[in-house]
Amino acid sequence: MKQFVNLTPHILNIIAADGSTVYIPPDGNRIARVGSISSIVATVNGININKQTFGKVMDLPDPQDDVVYIVSRMVKDRVPDRDDVVVPGVPFRDTDGKVIGAWGLSL
């Protein structure tokens, strides 16, 4: 059986194939992120306009047998060839439109 490791800062409520909800807490030690550098490119009416440049993925472990890492979409997009890295699936919303979970996981 595979182990899920949640490398986001949020508790994930994943709707399983049978309709049950699987709660996956954050790892607690690591949050996978994409590094960025921000620089001011202009000032308009006294407000700085910044340009962000995104770089390397940080705190994503190397692949391990029987481990699936759950990360943000931005992190996943930086490692498209890693099939051990997934993101929460389509958002599941309550009657007020608030996201309360996700339908499965996604590549």
N, C-alpha and C positions, 0 to 999 in steps of 0.2 A: 504494500500500500504506500502511496506517495504522501509525503508530508508537505503541507502548505506553509510557507514562511511569508508573512505579511510585512513587506518593507515600506509600507505607507504609515503615516502617523495616525490613521483612523481605524476603528473597529469596523470590519467589513461584515455586512449581512448579505450572504450569497444565497440566492434561491436555487436549491438543488433540483435535479431532474424530476424527483418525486414530489416537488412542491414544498418540501420542508426548508427551513432556513438554517444555514450553517454559519455560525459566528466565528470569525477569524480575527483574534486580537492582533495588534501590532507586535512586531518582534520585540520591541522594547529597548534594543541595543543599537539598531541600525535603521536608518531611513535612506533608501536609495534616492539620489537626487542627481540632477544635471547641473554642473557648475555653470556660472555665467559671469560675464563682465559687463558692467553698465558704464556708458560714457555719455556725457552731455554733447549733443550735436547742434543744438540751437536753443535760443530762448525766445519765446513768443509771449508778448504782453506780461513779461516778468515771470513766466512759468517755463522751467527747463524742460526741454524735449530730450529724452534719453533714447539711446539705441542699446539694446541688449544683444550680446553675442553669447551663444551657448556653446559649451565645451564638452568636457569628459563626464562620463557617468561616475558618480562617487558612491561608495558603500554598497555596491552590488557584488556579492560573493561570486567566486568561480562556480561553474556548474558542479553539482554533486549528484550522485546516484539517488534516485527516489525523492528528490526535493524539487518543488515548484515554487518559484519566487513570484509574489504578487507585488507589482510596482505601479507607479503612475504611467499614464499614456506617454508622457514626455520621455521618461526613462526607456520604456519599451521601444519607442521609435528610434532610439539611439543604438539599440541592440536587436535589430530585426531578425538576425539569423539564430538567435537563442530561443529554442522552443521550450526551454525550462523557465522562461520569463513570460508572465501573463499579466493582464489587467482585468479589473472588474468589468463584467459584461454590460449589457444595456441597462440603464437605470430603471429601477422599480420605484414608482412614486405613490404617495398616499393621495387621498381625495383633495388635499389642498395643493398638490403639485410638489410637495417636498420629497426629495430623494430619501428613501428609507432602506434601500438595498439595491442589489444588482442581479439580473438574470444570468447566472453562471459566470464563467470567466471567458476571456477572449485573448486571442493572439494579436 
